Amino acid sequence: MTDDAARAASVVTEEDLRLLRELKVKDRLHDLEVAYCRGIDRRDPQLLKSIFFEDAFVRLGDMKEGGVDEWVDWIIDEFKPRFENTTHYLLNEWYKVDGKSAEGETHRLSYHRFGDPARELIAASRTFNRYEERDGVWRITFREVIRDWIHERPVDRDLFTGGFAMEMSEPGPADKSYQVLSMFGRGPLRPE
């Protein structure tokens, strides 16, 4: 390869920079979504609030809708205490970015275990999200969740013992992750 050809091949174009920025934004949107799952399952209100702008609106069908502070307080104080444990999994993610705005559709599976009587709910849902960048920070401004399906069944507690025995995850600050992962403390998501 000649020197001119090597120089031409190493030039970063405006389109390259645009695509790189879009990938960076999509990565940040992914961080917001996995932080949501962790915040919900570890019952961390500061983390949950930090992924939304203060004027964000959340709609969970007939269960709850409103501003983010009201929604997080409801999740932590009223909804989540009904369950021994929950686990949320982020599946498909599809984001469209347009300048300082973005939209995304994310698919989730969620697990909710009740203690008495011992039963579990497994559900699939999709979230429709709007995001914005304000002062260099990306957060959620709108979220609506719809249900794809839901299934309830009794808990087989024998599966948690014997050959399948492991330490169980905890819904709050006693969770093992806070002891093992020093970079994953409780509290707000750090800016990008």
N, C-alpha and C positions, 0 to 999 in steps of 0.2 A: 504494500500500500504506500502510495506517495505521501509526502508531508501534507500537501493540499488536501488529499482525500482523507487523511487521518484527522486534520483540523475540521473538515466539513462533517465528519462522522461524530465528532465530539461536541458540536455546537448544540446547545440547548435552545430549543425554539419556544416561542410564546405558547404554542399548543402543548408542548411538553410541560411547561410550568402550570398551565391551566389543569392538565390532567393530574399532575402531582398534587396540586392544591385540592382537587376534587377527591383524590384518594385519601388525603390527610383528613378532610372533612368527614368522609364516610367512616374512617377509622374512629374519629371522635364520636360520631353518632353511635357506632357499635359500643364504645366505652359507656355511653349514657345508658344504653339498653342492658348491658350486663351489670352495671351499677344498680339499675332498677331491680334486677333479679336478686342481687345480693342484699340490697336495702330491704326488700320485702321479706326475704327469708331470714335475715339476721335481725329483723325488726329494728332497723336503724333509721329513725326519723330524720336525722341530719343528712344522711346520705341521700335519702329519698328526696328531700326538699332541694338539695343541691343540684339535682339533674334537671329541675324545672326552673324557669323564670318565675318570679313572684306573682306575676299576673297570668300565669298559665291556667288553663281550664282542663279538667279531667272528667270524662263521662264513662261510667261503668254500667251501661244499660240501666235497668231499673234499680240496681243496688245503690248507686251513689253517683252524684255529679256535683261539681262545684270547683271552687278555687283550690289551688294546690295545698295551702295550709290546712284548710278544712278537710280535704281528702286525706292527707297524710295523718292528721289527728284521728280521723275515723278509722283508717286502716290499722294504726298502731293501738288505739285505745279500745275500739269496739269490734272490729272484724277479726283481726289476727288472734286475739286471746281465745277465741273459740276452738283453736286448733293446737294440738300438741306440737305439730311440726308442719312446715310447708317447704316445697322445693319448686322453683321455677326454672325452666329450661328455655333458652333462646334458640330457635330453630332458623327458619328462613328469614333473611333480612334483605330488603330491597329499598334502596335510597335513590332519590333524585335530588340533585343539588343545583340551585340557580342563584348564584351570587351569595348573598347573606341569608338566603332562605333555603330550606330543604323540606322534603316530605319523605316519609318512610312507612312501609308496611312490614310489620314483624309478626312472626308466628311463634307461639309459645305452647309448651305443655306445662301444666302445673299439677302438683300433688298436694293435697290437704288431708292431714290425718287427725281425726277426732279421737278423744280418749274414752269417753263413756256415753253410749256404747262404742266400742272400738270399730271404727269404719273409716274408709278413705274415699276421697273424691279424686278422680283423675280427669283433667279437662284440657281441651285444646281451645285456644283463642287466638285472635288476631288483633293487633293494635294498629290504628291509623294515627300517625304522628305528624305534627308540624314542628319544625325546629327553626331557630333563628340564631344568627351570630350578632351579639351586641357587645360592643367594646372588646372585640377579639375573643369572646367566649360563646361557645355553642351550647344551647340548652333547649329543652322541650318547651313549646308554647301551648300546645294542644295535644290531647290524647283521648282517643275513643277506643274502647275495647268491645269486641263482639265475640260471642261464643260460637265455636264450630261444633263441638260436642262435649258431653260430660258423662261420666260413668261413676257410680257408687258401688262399693263392695265392702264386705267385712274385712277387717284386718286379721291376718294370720300371724300372730305374734311369735309363733314357733320359727318363722323364717328369720327372726332377728337373733337366734341363738344357734348353738351347734356349729356346723360347718360354714354357716353364713355370718357368724358373729363378728361384728366390728363395733368400734365406738360409734355411738349415734350422734348425728349432728344436733345442735341446739339452736333454738330460735333467737337467741339474744347474744349478749357479750360473753357468755360462757362457751360459745362455740369454739371448737378446737382450732379453727383457722386463725383466731386471734393469738393463739399461743405459738403456732408453727410459722405463720407468714407475717413477718414483722412489717412488711410494706403495705399490708391490708388492714390498717386500723379502722376503728369506727369513726364516723363523722363524714363531713362533706367530701365530695369528689374534688380532687385538686384540678385547678385549671390546666388546660393542655400545655 
